[in-house]
Amino acid sequence: MEYLISSILFLLGLLFGSFYNVVGLRVPQGESVVLPPSHCRSCGHRLGPLDLVPVLSFLLRKGKCHYCQAKVSPLYPLMEGLCGLAFVLVFVKHGWSAETILGLLFVSMLVIVSVSDLAYRLIPDKITLPALALFLILRFWIHPDQPYWMHLLAGVVGFGLFFLLTVLSRGGVGGGDIKLFAVVGLFLGLPLLALAIFLSALLGTLFGLGLMLLRGGGRKTQVPFGPFIAAGSLLAYLAGDSILDWYLRLFF
């Protein structure tokens, strides 16, 4: 039964991931997520049903538009596949429970902000602020591992810490990152927020170093931080307890 539910969730994750690509690309531009229908961003041709199958369409079309042969960004199938995988992992961790529903909502927000930040270097308030309000309410009713006040405290810490970093660095951290960490803190609570911050910084640093080695970029090369916040937060959510237990056994 679990395999069946996991398969269904994976397919749903692919479908929702396809929609989240649209949301992440259109919302920062002030566009409707419904109209116009999905179309090639190069030639404007409306996409047919076979062009909209998550991941598979990209592979069958060899990463090109069927109508104008323009290259299609691999961001589309990547986010679809990751969304499907994350949906399954949330279910594997929490089973069919209220926490699973919250986890799927959390994954959805992370996918959308990652797409937006990769495309425009922008995390829109139209995504993070509704998510903040939503988790502020839902975490009041669903907080299985720690009391509600720890989630509130983590939200304040997440916002306050990165707001302070922005002031000290004179804009080194974007406003979207600050609000995103407030949402992450509210959702994860303490101490998983601290782990999410560490993992986000670690992943971002490793990627930046790799980019410098491969492309010769300098320290001023701009890299969107949102996807690393999303990756670090998701890792903390799915495996944070195991990581913290391993750390404590290793050093204490």
C-alpha positions, -999 to +999 in steps of 0.1 A: +000+000+000+028+024+008+044+018-026+011+027-043+008+059-022+044+068-029+039+062-066+008+084-066+026+111-047+055+110-070+032+115-100+014+143-082+047+159-073+057+159-110+024+175-120+025+201-092+062+207-099+052+216-135+027+241-122+051+255-097+075+262-125+048+284-140+041+301-107+078+307-100+083+322-135+051+343-137+043+356-103+075+378-100+066+393-134+031+402-122+015+377-147-015+354-142-006+318-136-037+308-156-037+330-187-023+329-212-020+290-213+014+274-212+034+285-242+070+285-255+088+314-240+108+318-273+082+316-301+051+321-280+034+290-295+008+274-272+020+240-259+000+209-267-007+180-244+024+161-254+045+191-246+032+193-210+040+158-197+064+165-168+101+154-174+091+130-202+083+158-227+117+173-222+134+140-228+112+132-259+117+166-274+155+164-266+153+196-246+140+217-275+107+234-284+087+212-308+077+243-328+108+266-330+136+242-319+147+267-293+164+251-263+142+246-232+158+252-199+166+221-179+153+239-149+118+227-159+124+189-156+148+193-127+123+211-105+095+187-116+116+157-107+128+171-074+093+180-064+081+145-071+110+130-051+105+154-022+067+146-020+077+109-017+103+115+010+079+136+031+054+107+030+081+082+038+092+102+069+058+111+083+034+085+068-002+096+060-006+123+087-014+160+091+023+167+093+026+152+058+002+177+044+022+205+060+054+190+046+040+189+011+030+226+014+065+234+026+081+216-003+057+235-027+069+268-014+105+259-016+102+247-052+084+279-062+109+303-046+138+283-060+125+286-096+119+323-091+153+330-076+171+310-103+152+328-130+152+364-117+173+364-085+142+374-067+121+357-040+086+373-043+067+385-012+036+371-029+049+337-021+067+340+012+042+362+030+012+340+024+033+310+034+043+328+066+006+334+074-004+299+065+023+282+087+016+307+115-019+293+116-013+256+108+017+252+131-006+262+160-026+230+154+001+207+141+034+208+160+042+172+168+079+174+179+081+207+199+058+233+214+043+260+193+063+288+210+096+272+197+083+276+161+074+312+168+108+319+184+126+302+154+106+324+130+117+355+149+153+343+151+154+334+114+141+369+104+161+388+130+195+371+124+194+377+086+180+412+090+210+419+112+234+404+087+219+426+060+224+457+080+260+447+089+268+437+053+250+467+039+227+447+017+248+415+014+216+394+021+185+400+001+152+409+016+136+378+001+162+356+018+153+373+052+116+366+048+123+331+035+143+323+067+115+336+088+091+311+071+117+283+074+122+290+111+085+291+118+080+258+100+110+239+114+113+254+149+145+251+170+171+236+166+164+225+131+165+262+120+202+263+130+209+232+110+191+246+080+212+277+082+244+257+084+235+234+055+223+263+033+256+281+039+276+250+034+259+241+001+261+277-012+298+279-003+306+246-020+288+256-051+305+290-052+339+274-048+331+249-076+320+278-098+352+297-092+373+266-100+354+257-132+347+292-146+373+313-129+347+336-113+357+359-086+343+363-051+319+390-064+302+365-087+265+366-078+248+333-070+211+331-060+210+319-024+173+309-024+178+274-039+205+266-013+181+278+015+155+255+000+179+226-002+193+231+033+159+235+048+145+204+031+175+184+043+170+197+078+133+188+077+138+153+063+170+142+080+177+168+106+171+146+136+195+119+123+221+145+114+220+161+149+222+127+166+252+118+145+269+151+153+262+147+191+276+111+191+306+122+171+317+151+193+301+146+227 
